[in-house]
Amino acid sequence: MWFKNLYLLQLSRDFALTPEDLHDALESKPFLGCNKEQREAIGWVSPFGRNSEQLVHVVNGYMLFTVAHQERMLPSSVIREELDERVALLQDKENRKVGSREKKDMREQIEFELLPQAFTRTRKMDAWLDTANGWMVVNTSSASQAERMTKLLRTCLGSLPVAAPKTENSPTSLMTQWLKEGGLPAPFTLGEECELRSQGDEKSVAVFKRHELLTDEVQSNLAAGKMVSKLGLVWDEKISFILTDELGVRRVRFLDVLEDRLKDSDPQSHAEKLDIEFNLMTGEVTQLLADLMKCFSA
């Protein structure tokens, strides 16, 4: 249940639906999988897995829900190879050149014939709504994946008042300042990774991993005009992550102190373990986000 990435969206107005209302809305678009003619399918599934019909799980006001997206794996190279073979046979048989319109029709026919035979791949993605603090948090680093979920949610709800977080200070400028000065506001500390990008036409990039970030090597890149686009941080000795210039929170790791609290709770079932993990995660991430937004509004 621990989220690996935090794609952040802010609620632009109050979210009036109760968990029961949200569950009822999600029931209108359940995940059914691809039929033989479909390239892809999307719908809602239970966070508890296939044996549960509960589409929304609630802990302390946080609403957890899960989307499933399935697509048929039909590589363009397979279609192209079959098309080339059919075009060659037709040209030999009728002693003529096959035109672009005819090739397009043949390509569509090939895809129609091969699609039912293609393997499927299904991916699930979790998100939670924190209506008290105005956040929607999606477990992805991809804007397109998050948009796929919000588009479906908007279809179910009629509207979804979310937008990317707005900050008074530029993440790039503030992260660069932190790295230059070597001081971060508590309870944040530097991690061991950063990405620096030049601002000119060159677009050169310097990447440091598992590296002391306050060394002359890093500072010389900053002195040359590079700016921080990604920075490894640790919050309160509990959560490590990579912060991006778009305010993305990636490669999240919940450190030993939270794992120890989970073990002390001694969950007796998968459902109980999910419940405890979600409770721990949302509580800590909410405070992390509050501290992070303070940095960018100061």
C-alpha positions, 0 to 999 in steps of 0.5 A: 500500500505504500505509495511510491510516487505522489502526483499532487493535485489540489482541490479548488473548492470543497468536495461535497460527496460523502464516501458513500456518494463516491462509491455509488458514482464509481459503480457507474464505471466498473472495470470490465477488461477489454473485449476482443475488439477493444484496444484498451479498457479502464474502470474502478476496482476495489483497493482490497483486490478482486474478492471485494466489491468495496470501491472506496476505503475510508480511514480518518476521512481519507478516501482511497480508490483504485483504477485499473487500465488494461491494454492489448499489446499489439506492437506496431512492428508486428502490424508493419511486418504483416503489412509488408508481406501482404503488400508484397504478395498483392503487388506480385499477384496483380503486378501493380503498386499498392497506394497509400490509401489501400495500405491504410485500409490493409493496416486497419484490417490487419489490426482488426484481425490480430487484436483479439489474439493479442496479450493484455496488460493490466495496471492498477493505480491508487489515489486518495482524496483528502477533503479536509486539507484539499488534496488529491494524491495519485500513486504515479509520476506520470502526468498522462497516467494521472490525467487518465484517472482524473478524466474517468473520475470526472466522467463519473462525478460530472465535475472534478475541481482539481488543479496542479499546486500553485506556489509563490516561489519557484521550485527550481529557484528554491531548490537551487538556493537550498543546495547553494547554501547547504541549509534547508528548513526543518524538518527537511535534510538533503539526500544523496541525489540531484539533477542540475540543468543549464539554462542556456541553449546548451541544455547540459545536465549533471546528475549526482547519485549516491553522492555528497551534495555539498562538495566542490564538484556540485557547487562548481556546477551551480556556480556555472549557472546550472539550476536544480531540476531534481533534489533528493530530500529526507523529511523528519527522518521518516520519508525520503523522496526526490522533489522535481521542478514541477513539484512532483514527489517521486521515488518515495521511501517510507523509512524504518521508523514507519515500518517498525510502527507497522510491525508493532501494530501486528496486522492479522489479515491483508485488509487490516494491514492495508488499513494500518498502512493507509492510516500511517501513510496518509497521516505522515504524508499530510504533514510532509505536504504541509511542511513542503507547501510552507517552504514554497509560500514563505 
